[in-house]
């Protein structure tokens, strides 16, 4: 049974019709697929089939170690959304539940070249001299999490110095415990600054600037 229903497929096909640039979805899995890996692969295959502008590449974390190292991937399933280059957009864990909407928004942003952040945020990001790595811990049933993930991903799209990763907390409990995730969304930047909730973009950027030093 398809993971994406017929009505949703029709809606997504119309949404993806606006893509003017190629989008590449890169997935890392493992030889003996975990349930989340299998579901993620099937979801990406169905998504990619809805537009000729979307390409899907699937790699094995162990067999394709060089590729994994190049992307900085150590967890599976992992999904990267890229266009003419790697923008630092990451999903660790299945982009399922509410987070599927984030994947769709990322595809549209990369495939249309739109950057839905304010000019003030762009100016602040342009002044970054140090790199920033953003973890956004989520759960599939959290309605507020997609906003936090989307903001993080758009900041990564805006700056080569930023990498932003959604982390599905139930799939990686060791990471959730390590970072003391008690509520979602929880955002950790450079392992120095952390906050909870889907804060406004301006506040998010200020936290990022603080963490990047």
C-alpha positions, -999 to 999 in steps of 0.1 A, spaced: 0 0 0 14 34 -9 25 57 19 12 88 1 -25 87 -6 -39 95 -41 -53 129 -31 -20 139 -15 -1 126 -46 -22 149 -68 -17 179 -45 21 173 -43 23 169 -81 8 203 -85 31 217 -58 62 202 -75 51 216 -109 67 249 -98 101 234 -95 125 250 -119 157 235 -106 168 199 -101 165 186 -65 185 156 -53 174 136 -24 202 116 -9 194 88 15 217 66 37 204 33 49 219 -1 58 220 -35 41 195 -50 65 170 -22 66 155 -11 99 117 -5 98 124 32 98 149 29 70 125 9 48 97 33 54 119 63 46 132 47 14 96 40 3 84 75 12 113 91 -8 107 68 -38 71 78 -39 80 115 -35 106 114 -62 82 98 -86 59 128 -85 83 151 -104 110 146 -131 129 174 -113 134 152 -82 162 126 -83 168 101 -55 202 85 -47 204 57 -20 236 47 -3 246 22 23 262 37 54 289 10 55 295 0 19 295 37 8 316 49 38 334 76 17 300 91 7 288 90 43 320 107 55 317 133 29 282 142 40 291 138 77 265 110 82 268 85 110 231 76 116 205 59 95 181 66 81 196 99 69 182 122 42 199 151 26 181 176 3 204 193 -21 203 211 -54 233 224 -73 253 218 -41 249 204 -6 232 231 15 236 214 48 199 203 51 197 170 70 170 147 84 181 119 108 152 96 112 121 92 90 106 126 79 73 112 88 41 126 105 42 163 106 78 164 94 68 152 59 55 187 53 90 200 62 106 177 36 81 190 10 88 227 19 126 220 16 122 205 -18 102 235 -30 126 260 -15 156 243 -32 138 236 -64 125 271 -68 154 290 -54 132 308 -29 145 317 5 117 326 29 136 345 55 138 382 63 164 406 49 175 413 84 182 376 90 201 374 58 223 404 68 231 388 102 239 355 86 262 372 61 284 383 90 290 348 103 327 339 104 324 306 123 304 275 114 272 264 132 256 230 135 220 229 145 202 199 159 164 201 161 149 172 181 113 164 172 87 137 174 63 128 145 32 139 164 45 173 174 26 200 155 51 228 165 82 209 154 80 215 116 82 252 121 115 249 141 130 224 116 119 245 86 135 277 101 167 258 108 168 243 73 162 277 57 190 292 77 213 265 63 200 272 28 210 309 34 245 303 47 273 279 37 285 280 73 253 264 87 243 228 88 209 220 102 196 185 111 162 173 122 167 145 147 137 122 153 141 117 190 122 84 194 145 68 168 177 80 185 170 78 223 208 78 231 211 113 215 179 125 232 193 114 265 227 129 258 211 163 251 185 161 278 155 163 255 125 165 278 102 184 254 101 191 217 111 209 196 144 212 213 172 230 195 209 227 202 234 249 184 271 240 185 264 221 217 266 254 235 232 271 232 199 253 235 163 263 237 128 247 234 99 257 213 93 270 178 107 305 184 103 334 159 130 335 132 146 366 146 151 350 180 164 318 164 190 338 144 201 356 176 206 323 194 226 311 164 248 342 163 255 337 200 264 300 196 287 307 166 306 333 187 
